[in-house]
């Protein structure tokens, strides 16, 4: 329908479905593949490699793979940290930094610093047992004294480990983890199995432990004074044999 009114002509177009822009038609292919397609692509979640396997970039720009975080890796890294920075070094935050992980990831394996020291003690005691087994194969001068042999072997093994991990050894003596205490009690049990009563076994272990601790603390100063490793070993062997001879006479 059309209405004309001279100069002020107006045109009125009657409603017709054909005159209305259809909105139910499919979007143009170029739109669907263009802006809309890009938006859909951006809205999709992007897959990412697992954190443990995601490559890191070192300071020189080279990519390197993150080492999976395990208890053994944490313990060996903590020992390296202690040996590099001293017995007071292993805070959980500093350890996490050296591991290249977050503190929370470290806490998943060790609850706190004391738990870390317990894990370190277990590692060191395992090495102590290995060194002891190797030393037991060597004949000793006082092998006729059954109870003296485990004392001698453990004293020598402790000296070997204190030289291998001097700062770690000092840290363990400060924190006194239960694993280390249990290892000492195990020596007492060996002495009782060899014929000593409980009181004598405890006194022997205490005496030898203090001798080893004194030797460890004094070796640094002795080495700085010019003594060689051979002279230090000779002094240690003389002392341990003198102690065993004296205790054997006293306990006879």
SULJO-V249555 format. One line per field, one symbol per residue. burial: # if it has 24 or more other C-alpha atoms within 12 Angstrom, else .. A space follows every 50 residues. Layout:
BEGIN
burial = ???
END
This chain:
BEGIN
burial = .................................................. ..................#.#.###########...######..##.### #.#.###..#..#.###########..##.##..#.........#.#### #############.#########...#.##..##..######...#.... #.###.###.###.##..#............#...##.###.###.#... ..
END
